[in-house]
Structure formats: C-alpha cells, structure tokens
C-alpha cells in the first residue's frame, strides 16, 4: 500500500471473500433445487422397496399436481395466505402507525421490544398455546362457548399471530422515516386527515408496506405447522401435502413436483413485487 | 382538535389490545407451567412439579443440548461465511455482484418447506452416491441451517457496511495501514454491532427451527423443536411449558439488560452533548 493516492480512492475488500459462501450455496442450495427438478421428472418404481426412483423425463408427477384435488389445495392455501396477509395488515398497520406517531420517543424503544420479544420465543410453543386457548373443552374458549379449533378460523388466527411482527417492523420503519411535517403542512392548508393520509402518508410509505406484505405472504403460503396444529389435519395447506409425500406416503417424485409448483407460483408474486418496486424507484419517490 | 384526540385514543387502545394479543399465548404457557394437573387444558392448582420433571427427562435434556450445539455452530459458520461475503459485496463493482445478491435473496424467498425437502432429497442421494457426505443426522441439520441463516447475516452486515461510508477506511489507508490492520482496527469494530446482531439472529433461527430440521434429520437426532412438536400434538406436556417458561424468562431478562445498558449509554451521550 503506497501513500499519497488520489482522493477518489475507495478501499475495497477482495471479491474472493464471497467465494466460500458462493461455493456453499452452489453445493447446498442450487444443487438440491436441481435434484428436486430431476425428481419431479422421475418416476416411482413399483417395487415393494418403496423409494426406488427411475430417472428420466416422465410427466406423471407433474400432471398429478393438476389433479382437481391438488388444485383445490393450492387454491385454498393461496386464499388463506391472502386472507391472512390482509388480516395481518389490518391488525398491524394501526399498531405500526400508533408506534410511529403517538408513542412518546422515550417509550418507543420499549414498545418496539415488546413487539419483538415474542418473536424470540419458540414459534411452536406459541402456536400450541393457541390450541389451548381455542380448545372448546378448555378453560378459555369453553367459557366463551367458542368452538373454532380445527377450522379455518383457528388457522387464520394462528397465521396472523405468527407473522404479525414480520409486517409491523418494516411498516413501522417506513412510518418512522417519513417526514411528518408534510402531513402537518397539508392539515394546516385545509386537507382533511383522511386526505392527508391517502395522498401523503400512504404513497410515501408504500415501499415499506409492500415489502412487509410480501414478507408475510410468502412464508404463509409455505406454512405447514400452523394448519397442522390448529387445523388438526382437516384443513390442508400445500405444505402439508408436501410433508405427507416425504414423510408418510413416500412418493418423492410427486412431493418434488408439488414443491416446484409452490415455488413457481410464489416466484410470480416476487416478480410482481420487483416490478412494482422498480417502478416506484423510477418515479423517484 | 377534539376528533384528533379521539383518533389518538382509538389508536392507543388498539395498540394496547394488539400487544395483549401478542402476549396472551405466552401468558397461557406460563400459567400452565405451574399447573399441578397433567391435563394441560384445565387448571388444578399451583405446583412447581413440572420444572423438576422437565430436567429429569433425559430426552428433553438431550434435545436441548443438541439444539444448543447446532445453533451455536450454525451461528459461528453463518457469521463467518456471511460477513466475508458482505465485505466482498458491499463496495464491489464486479459484474457478479447482482447475480450473487439475487442468489442470497432467493435463499430467503424460497419457502422453507421447499428448501427442506430439496435438502432431504439431496442429502440422501449425496450420501448414497458420494461416501463423503454424512447420513441424515445432526450434521445435515447444521448444513441446511447454515444456507438459510448465512443469507440473513449477509443482509444485516452488508446494510451496515454500505451505510457507514468508507471515509475512515480511506484515512486508515492514507495513514499507511495495510488491509489487514485496517480491517482489524477500523472496519471490524464499526461492524461489530451488525455482526453480533446477525449472529444472534442466526442462532435464534436455528434454535427455533422445526421444518428444516425435521426433513434433514434421522430418527435418532431429535432437536428441541422436534421434541416439542412430537409431544404437543398429543397435548400432555406440562414439562414443555415449564422449559418454555424458563426460556422466555431468559430472553426477557437478556432484553431488559440490553435495554438498560443502551439507556445508560444514551444518558451519558446526552450528558456529553
């Protein structure tokens, strides 16, 4: 390293530092996904040994995904994920707005931590606790004569509960960064609170809200623990079908095909999001 | 002004309600950890019995130890791999930057269950065909966890690295320090909070993970979430509630301590200003 170089010099760390992680991803992420594709195109052998696989270019597994039975599971999953996302936004946005706008700066840190702490405690236990709460024979729901365990309502509550922080945190960050003097100015100039919200707050925070929505929607669509626990196996998600093929029925080619279907459908949503994010950037918000 | 006040009250009320919603299940778990009955859904009186029962269970203790081991190793490997990659990517102008960042993004966007089954298929095939690969067990769980959590480390560390600018590194180079001593004395101390945050998140993701683990494990390697899932399905597990209560207490105490330290630092900073 010589001294006295030009000011435009920006020190950089060598690119090879990324090589170990790249190698790791190629071996343990890209290769497994490639094998999944190979499996979706393979055929299950008819032997009693069960998991004998005949590689090739068969479309049996993939065409089975389009069976009306499984198309229905896909539709049910995406409807539930969409409903769960909407409900999460409806519950979480006012919370994030309250935190950003009305909680005193001194208490903001505390409220933020209160939102994060449940996230650090076991997801399974918290979901299981909902089973106790919603159990019609238990002390809570029983006292209220509420009987929704093992229905879509219980699954919806579990989804909203599990993913709420994932939406609230980016939404709060976007609202916190916003320049609120714009809203105050609009109100001074005679705008109604609703107009100010619709024309200033919402457009300025949209990127954060959109990424929060996607952050919630994708894992919800791939969920399998919540429907298993709170749906009691009577309310299937795509994840439960996949699980059943790998641990249980053991039809790996079909399980692989369903997994790929889920991935393809979700990547459509990611692409839509990326397009809208890029458009947002072009407008130079 | 009157309606602004009403709106504010409504929002505050909603905020408090949602916070209660977030803590209701945790409260239920804690209450039932002290329930003397074996039946988890009805209250029969106060007891500490399940706390001692939990730690007398060899199965639970073994599962906890296995989860701690995997989570610690995962945090170590994910932090090393992720931080190195974040340093390389942060200020890179290479044409590989965009595809590599896309790959990192992809590991987080692909649903966990898809990564889980892909890993299972891969590990079984790799072990059958290449003897070098471990059979399904705790090692394959660890290998799968690192894929997923290293991406989170990359994102957190890179955000901090690009956000902090390069002026101090430039100064360090101008003053004649080499890349290694610049890294050790300038970059690393400033990145430390992000690296610690990334490592903590990697640890938590691994420790709490069920889906990746259950697909990459064999029957003999049971992590804590796997033990929990296997048992809560039959609903007779007050000992699980007891262990969860202790974990919640540890997390809450850790967070409270961290906040207390940060508050004190904030106070001194205010005092100086």
Interface residues (C-beta under 8 A of the other chain):
Chain A: X1 X3 X4 X5 X9 X10 X11 X12 X13 X14 X15 X16 X17 X18 X20 X21 X22 X24 X25 X28 X29 X30 X31 X32 X33 X35 X36 X39 X91 X92 X94 X95 X97 X98 X99 X101 X102 X103 X109 X110 X111 X113 X114 X115 X116 X117 X118 X120 X121 X122 X123 X124 X125 X126 X127 X128 X129 X130 X131 X132 X133 X135 X137 X138 X139 X140 X161 X164 X165 X193 X218 X219 X221 X222 X224 X225 X229 X239 X242 X243 X246 X247 X252 X255 X256 X259 X260 X262 X263 X266 X267 X270
Chain B: X3 X4 X7 X8 X11 X12 X14 X15 X18 X19 X21 X22 X23 X24 X25 X26 X28 X29 X32 X40 X41 X42 X43 X81 X82 X84 X85 X87 X88 X89 X90 X91 X92 X94 X96 X100 X103 X104 X106 X107 X109 X110 X111 X112 X113 X114 X115 X117 X118 X119 X120 X121 X122 X125 X143 X144 X146 X147 X150 X154 X166 X169 X170 X172 X173 X174 X176 X177 X178 X179 X182 X183 X204 X208 X210 X211 X214 X215 X225 X228 X229 X232 X233 X235 X240 X241 X244 X247 X248 X251 X252 X255 X259 X262
